[in-house]
Amino acid sequence: MKKCFSVIFFAAFVFNYASAQGLLNKSETAFTRQDTLRGSITKERAWWDLKYYHLDVKVNPKDSTITGSNTIRYTVLQDYNKMQIDLQEPMNIYKVIQDGKELKFEREGNAFFIQLIASQKVGEVKEVKVFFGGKPRVAVRPPWDGGLTWKKDSNGNDFIASSCQGLGASVWWPNKDHMYDEVENMLISVNVPGHLMDVSNGRLQSVKKLKDGTKTYNWYVANPINNYGVNINVGDYVNFSEKYKGEKGDLDCNYYVLRDNLAKAKIQFKDAPRMLKAFEHWFGPYPFYEDSYKLVEAPYLGMEHQSSVTYGNEYKNGYLGRDLSGTGWGLKFDFIIIHESGHEWFANNITYKDIADMWIHESFTNYSESLFVEFYYGKDAGAEYVRGCRKSIRNDKPIIGNYDVNNEGSGDMYPKGANMLHTIRQLINNDEKWRSILRGLNSTFYHQTVTTEQIEGYINKESGMNLTPVFNQYLRTIMIPTLEYYFKDGELGYRWSNAVHDFDMPVKVTLNGTETLLKPKTEWSRLKVGSDKTDLKIDINFYVAELNITK
């Protein structure tokens, strides 16, 4: 028997019969109690609902320290009197006060357990004020390995920023550091040397000059915000602005860049209104009109901080001047402006409850890059872009991580997740319905934290299809579904291999020049084709492999 094997994507073919019998959603990583305290909804978190923060900090460039307080307002859900607040070493909590009384607390690694004195009655709104300080972890490779970045600009001025997704906001300020409970609104007060400016989330309410020559910038966030989305950016900034006429009216757009980069920014940042036009078309209104949209230059590549998107792409198109898709389309736009701003919809509007479901942020946002290309350069260009990104897929581990231990899945959540969504679009085969699903996700789950099951369920319902086996295949295993086929006695035999047991995804193929939709299962099916000399080509927009068996 002769076998001819071909793969219609840029990743390696993986076959694992044993794993085809089940889902690979567990790793063999040994997790610690600290992982559990960080990643689970502990008893000391579950009994109170977060309402408001006033984060009041002083940034000290001379010794790379941050000091200050966080006032935490919450509603009591259950009768309990021990509260978990997170702050990572080497930062420290010095004092906690409620109702004018100092409270006792114990530290266990990066978790502080505060013993409350006052009765916590269900339905009451209470506050605690947490005083803290120290030298926060210095970012090693921001934004992926984050913390605080302390640099100087070309004029010798301090240039400082936070970035902490995954690592957690508690790397630099005390908070309820779990994604399930977003604060509803917050005030961010940042004290900096008088010749510098702080740019944080939301709208600037006031600037207060202090007698010691420093200034305090007060930023108010009117919408719910996830912890890692809270940021500080300190530098010698200049500002320019415009109004974007969007689906909900005028959107204030403000741009903060280092003084010497103003002229370059006024040219490069024209991609911001282009982004808004494309993404409001695909995803619905920008989710934070009340808080404005900002691009802020940062001393690292960039991050999706809510309403304060940070930018460090060196004023180049592509990803630091490179096209990650290898198609040429990636050089038509500034990758960081488009990608990080796409997170305003998927990450900041719709936010994962558990970082194991980080694909909800990254798959949709990686896919948004191709939608941007499609909006301006056509459907074929967008499809070529997303297919081009397949070359970086590794299929090393499942996209979904381990739950309750602050564990994210494979980096394949970017290109493979985007190609899963592109494949699902082919299955739905109705572009207006697909667009309505993308917009519907952002309206149905507006300002909410969600699970994978909720996203899967919504797409299943609105598409009218059972796509659960598709999600299982691409999110929970490392297997690339393979269309195995042969021609014999005038028939085409075909089935899915390297697939979960109930995988029944239709696939568009061309048989002797005629387009047809096959509906393979994991058992053999047969179709009369009249000849053994038949040519079969799979639609390249499906992220699958093929194996032609000649008997």
Residue pairs with C-beta under 8 A, 6 or more apart in sequence:
1 549
1 550
1 551
2 550
3 547
3 548
3 549
3 550
4 547
4 548
4 549
4 550
5 13
5 547
5 548
6 545
6 546
6 547
6 548
7 13
7 480
7 545
7 546
8 538
8 540
8 542
8 544
8 545
8 546
9 387
9 390
9 393
9 419
9 480
9 543
9 544
9 545
10 390
10 391
10 392
10 393
11 390
11 391
11 393
11 394
11 395
11 416
11 480
12 395
13 480
13 482
13 498
13 545
14 395
14 478
14 479
14 480
14 498
15 479
15 482
15 497
15 498
16 478
16 479
16 498
19 477
19 478
19 479
20 477
20 479
20 497
20 498
20 499
20 500
20 501
21 501
22 500
23 398
23 472
23 476
23 477
23 500
24 397
24 398
24 476
24 477
24 478
25 398
25 400
25 402
25 476
26 402
27 397
27 401
27 402
27 407
29 402
29 407
31 402
31 405
31 407
33 108
33 109
34 109
34 110
34 111
35 405
35 406
35 407
36 42
36 404
36 405
37 84
37 86
37 108
37 109
37 110
37 111
38 86
38 110
38 111
38 168
38 177
38 178
38 405
38 406
39 178
39 354
39 355
39 403
39 404
39 405
39 406
39 407
40 178
40 404
40 405
41 178
41 180
41 404
42 84
43 80
43 82
44 80
44 82
44 83
44 84
44 113
45 84
45 176
45 178
45 181
46 77
46 78
47 76
47 77
47 78
47 79
47 80
47 120
48 74
48 75
48 76
48 77
48 80
48 83
48 120
48 126
49 74
49 75
49 77
49 181
50 72
50 73
50 74
50 176
50 181
50 182
50 183
50 184
51 73
51 74
51 75
51 125
51 183
51 184
52 71
52 72
52 73
52 183
52 184
52 185
52 186
53 70
53 71
53 72
53 73
53 175
53 183
53 186
53 187
54 69
54 70
54 71
54 186
54 187
54 189
55 68
55 70
55 173
55 186
55 187
55 188
55 189
55 230
56 68
56 69
56 70
56 71
56 189
57 66
57 67
57 68
57 173
57 189
57 190
57 191
57 232
58 66
58 67
58 68
58 190
58 191
58 214
59 66
59 160
59 190
59 191
59 192
59 198
59 232
59 234
60 66
60 67
61 150
61 158
61 160
61 193
61 234
63 135
64 135
64 138
64 148
64 150
65 133
65 134
65 135
66 91
66 133
66 134
66 135
66 136
66 148
66 172
66 173
67 132
67 133
67 134
68 131
68 132
68 133
68 173
68 191
69 129
69 130
69 131
69 132
70 129
70 130
70 132
70 173
70 174
70 175
71 127
71 128
71 129
71 130
72 85
72 127
72 128
72 129
72 130
72 175
72 176
73 125
73 126
73 127
74 125
74 126
74 127
75 123
75 124
75 125
75 126
76 120
76 121
76 122
76 123
76 124
76 125
76 126
77 122
78 122
79 120
79 121
79 122
80 120
81 115
81 116
81 117
81 119
81 120
82 113
82 114
82 115
82 116
83 113
83 114
83 116
83 128
84 111
84 112
84 113
84 114
84 176
85 93
85 96
85 111
85 112
85 114
85 130
85 174
85 175
85 176
86 110
86 111
86 112
86 168
86 170
86 174
86 175
86 176
86 177
87 93
87 110
87 112
87 132
87 170
87 173
87 174
88 110
88 136
88 137
88 167
88 168
88 170
88 171
89 109
89 110
90 134
90 135
90 136
90 137
91 132
91 133
91 134
91 135
91 136
91 170
91 171
91 172
91 174
92 132
92 133
92 134
93 105
93 107
93 112
93 130
93 131
93 132
93 174
94 131
94 132
94 133
95 102
95 130
95 131
96 102
96 103
96 105
96 114
96 128
96 129
96 130
96 131
97 103
97 128
97 129
97 131
98 116
98 117
98 118
98 126
98 127
98 128
98 129
99 117
99 118
101 117
101 118
103 114
103 115
103 116
103 117
103 128
104 114
104 115
105 112
105 113
105 114
105 115
106 112
106 113
106 115
107 113
110 170
112 174
114 128
116 128
118 126
120 126
130 174
132 173
132 174
136 147
136 148
136 171
136 172
137 147
137 148
137 167
137 171
137 172
138 147
138 148
138 149
138 150
139 145
139 146
139 147
139 148
139 149
139 163
139 300
140 147
142 149
142 161
142 163
142 300
142 301
142 303
143 163
143 165
143 300
143 301
143 302
143 303
144 166
145 167
146 162
146 163
146 164
146 165
146 166
146 167
146 171
147 162
147 163
147 164
147 167
147 171
147 172
148 160
148 161
148 162
148 171
148 172
149 159
149 160
149 161
149 162
149 163
149 298
149 299
149 300
150 158
150 160
151 158
151 159
151 160
151 299
152 158
152 159
153 159
153 235
153 236
153 258
153 260
154 258
154 260
155 236
155 259
155 260
157 195
157 196
157 235
157 236
158 193
158 196
158 234
158 235
159 234
159 235
159 236
159 258
159 299
160 232
160 233
160 234
160 235
160 299
161 231
161 232
161 233
161 234
161 298
161 299
161 300
161 310
162 172
162 230
162 231
162 232
162 233
163 231
163 298
163 300
163 303
163 310
164 171
164 172
164 228
165 228
165 303
166 228
166 355
166 406
166 408
168 177
168 227
168 228
168 406
169 175
169 177
169 227
169 228
169 230
170 177
170 227
173 230
175 183
175 227
176 227
177 227
178 227
179 226
179 227
179 351
179 352
179 353
179 354
179 355
179 449
180 353
180 354
180 449
181 449
182 224
182 225
182 226
182 227
182 351
182 447
182 449
183 224
183 225
183 227
184 224
185 220
185 221
185 222
185 223
185 224
185 225
186 201
186 202
186 220
186 221
186 225
186 230
187 205
187 218
187 219
187 220
187 221
188 200
188 201
188 202
188 218
188 219
188 220
188 221
188 230
188 232
189 216
189 217
189 218
189 219
190 198
190 200
190 216
190 217
190 219
190 232
190 234
191 210
191 214
191 215
191 216
192 198
192 214
192 215
192 216
192 217
192 234
193 213
193 214
193 215
194 209
194 213
194 214
194 215
195 236
196 215
196 234
196 235
196 236
196 237
197 215
197 217
197 234
197 235
197 236
197 237
197 256
198 217
198 219
198 232
198 233
198 234
199 217
199 219
199 232
199 233
199 237
199 256
199 294
199 296
199 308
200 217
200 219
200 230
200 231
200 232
200 233
200 308
201 219
201 221
201 225
201 229
201 230
201 231
201 291
201 305
201 306
201 307
201 308
202 219
202 220
202 221
202 222
202 291
202 292
202 307
202 308
203 219
203 220
203 222
203 252
203 290
203 291
203 292
204 217
204 218
204 219
205 218
205 219
205 220
206 218
207 215
207 216
207 217
207 218
208 215
208 216
208 218
209 215
210 216
221 230
221 291
221 306
221 307
222 290
222 291
223 287
223 288
223 290
223 291
223 306
223 307
223 447
224 447
225 306
225 348
226 306
226 347
226 348
226 351
226 449
229 304
229 305
229 306
229 347
229 348
230 305
230 306
231 303
231 305
231 308
231 310
233 256
233 296
233 297
233 298
233 308
233 310
235 258
235 297
235 299
236 258
236 259
237 256
237 257
237 258
237 259
237 296
237 297
238 256
238 257
238 258
238 259
238 262
239 254
239 255
239 256
240 254
240 255
240 262
240 265
240 266
241 252
241 253
241 254
241 255
242 253
242 273
243 250
243 251
243 252
243 253
244 250
244 251
244 253
244 272
244 273
244 276
244 293
245 251
246 276
246 280
246 285
246 286
246 289
247 280
247 284
247 285
247 286
248 285
248 286
248 289
249 289
251 276
251 286
251 289
251 292
251 293
252 292
252 293
253 272
253 273
253 276
253 292
253 293
253 294
253 295
254 292
254 293
254 294
254 295
255 265
255 269
255 272
255 294
255 295
255 296
256 294
256 295
256 296
256 297
257 264
257 265
257 296
257 297
258 297
261 297
261 315
264 315
265 297
265 315
267 315
268 315
268 316
268 334
268 337
269 295
269 337
271 333
271 334
271 337
271 338
272 293
272 295
272 337
272 341
274 333
274 372
274 376
275 337
275 338
275 341
275 342
275 372
276 286
276 293
276 341
277 375
278 371
278 372
278 375
278 376
279 286
279 341
279 342
279 344
279 345
279 368
279 371
279 372
280 286
281 375
281 435
282 368
282 371
282 375
282 435
282 438
282 439
283 345
283 346
283 368
283 438
283 439
283 441
283 442
284 345
284 438
284 439
284 442
284 443
286 293
286 344
286 345
287 344
287 345
287 348
287 349
287 442
287 446
287 447
288 306
288 307
288 344
288 348
288 349
291 306
291 307
292 307
293 307
293 309
293 341
293 344
294 307
294 308
294 309
295 309
295 310
295 311
295 337
295 341
296 305
296 308
296 309
296 310
296 311
297 310
297 311
297 312
298 310
298 311
298 312
299 312
300 310
300 312
301 312
301 313
301 320
301 336
302 309
302 310
302 311
302 312
302 313
302 336
302 339
302 340
303 309
303 310
303 340
304 340
304 341
304 343
304 344
304 347
304 348
304 361
304 365
306 344
306 348
307 344
307 348
309 337
309 340
309 341
309 343
309 344
310 340
311 336
311 337
311 340
312 336
313 319
313 320
313 334
313 335
313 336
313 337
314 320
314 321
315 334
316 334
317 330
317 331
317 332
317 333
317 334
317 335
318 324
318 330
318 331
318 333
318 334
318 335
319 330
319 335
319 336
322 330
323 329
323 330
323 331
324 330
324 335
324 388
324 389
324 392
325 384
325 385
325 386
325 387
325 388
325 389
326 388
326 391
327 384
327 385
327 387
327 388
329 373
329 377
329 381
329 382
329 384
329 385
329 388
330 369
330 385
330 388
332 373
332 376
332 377
333 369
333 372
333 373
335 369
338 368
338 369
338 372
339 365
339 366
339 368
339 369
342 364
342 365
342 368
342 369
342 372
343 361
343 365
345 364
345 365
345 368
345 442
346 360
346 361
346 364
346 365
346 368
347 360
347 361
347 365
349 442
349 445
349 446
349 447
350 360
350 441
350 442
350 445
350 448
350 450
350 455
351 360
351 361
351 448
351 449
351 450
352 358
352 360
352 361
352 449
352 450
352 451
353 449
353 450
353 451
354 403
354 404
354 451
355 401
355 406
355 407
355 408
356 400
356 401
356 402
356 403
356 407
356 408
356 409
357 400
357 401
357 450
357 451
357 452
358 401
358 408
358 409
358 413
359 399
359 400
359 409
359 413
359 417
359 452
359 475
360 450
360 452
360 455
362 413
362 414
362 417
363 399
363 413
363 414
363 416
363 417
363 418
363 420
363 421
364 417
364 418
364 421
364 438
366 389
366 413
366 414
366 415
366 417
366 418
367 386
367 417
367 418
367 421
367 422
369 385
369 386
369 418
370 382
370 383
370 385
370 386
370 389
370 418
370 422
371 382
372 382
373 381
373 382
373 385
374 381
374 382
374 383
375 382
379 431
383 422
383 541
386 418
386 419
386 422
387 419
387 422
387 540
387 541
389 414
389 415
389 418
389 419
390 415
390 416
390 419
390 543
391 415
392 414
392 415
393 412
393 415
393 416
393 419
394 410
394 411
394 412
395 410
395 412
395 416
395 478
395 479
395 480
396 410
396 412
396 478
397 409
397 410
397 412
397 478
398 409
398 410
398 475
398 476
398 477
398 478
399 409
399 410
399 412
399 413
399 416
399 417
399 474
399 475
399 476
400 409
400 452
400 475
400 476
401 407
401 408
401 409
410 416
410 478
416 474
416 543
417 474
417 475
419 543
420 470
420 471
420 474
420 475
420 543
422 541
422 543
423 470
423 474
423 505
423 541
423 542
423 543
423 544
424 459
424 463
424 467
424 470
425 431
425 434
425 541
426 508
426 539
426 541
426 542
427 463
427 465
427 467
427 470
427 505
427 506
428 434
428 437
428 463
428 465
433 462
433 463
436 462
437 458
437 459
437 462
437 463
440 458
440 462
441 455
441 458
441 459
444 458
445 454
445 455
445 458
452 471
452 475
456 467
456 468
456 471
459 467
460 466
460 467
460 468
469 500
469 502
469 503
469 504
469 505
470 503
470 505
472 500
472 502
472 503
473 479
473 481
473 499
473 500
473 503
473 505
474 543
476 500
477 500
479 498
479 499
479 500
480 498
480 543
480 544
480 545
481 496
481 497
481 498
481 499
481 503
481 505
481 544
481 545
482 496
482 497
482 498
482 499
482 544
482 545
482 546
482 547
483 494
483 495
483 496
483 507
483 509
483 518
483 520
483 538
483 544
483 545
483 546
483 547
484 494
484 495
484 496
484 497
484 546
484 547
484 549
485 492
485 493
485 494
485 495
485 536
485 546
485 547
485 548
485 549
486 492
486 493
486 548
486 549
486 550
486 551
487 493
487 529
487 531
487 532
487 533
487 534
487 550
488 532
488 551
489 532
490 528
490 529
490 530
490 531
490 532
491 526
491 527
491 528
491 529
492 511
492 526
492 527
492 528
492 529
492 534
492 536
493 524
493 525
493 526
494 518
494 520
494 524
494 525
494 526
494 527
495 520
495 521
495 522
495 523
495 524
495 525
496 503
496 504
496 505
496 520
496 521
496 522
497 522
497 547
498 545
499 522
501 522
502 522
503 521
503 522
504 519
504 520
504 521
504 522
505 520
506 517
506 518
506 519
506 520
507 517
507 518
507 520
507 538
507 539
507 542
507 544
508 515
508 516
508 517
508 518
508 538
508 539
508 541
508 542
509 515
509 516
509 517
509 518
509 536
509 537
509 538
509 539
510 516
510 535
510 536
510 537
510 539
511 529
511 534
511 535
511 536
512 529
512 534
512 535
513 535
518 525
518 527
519 525
536 546
536 548
538 544
538 546
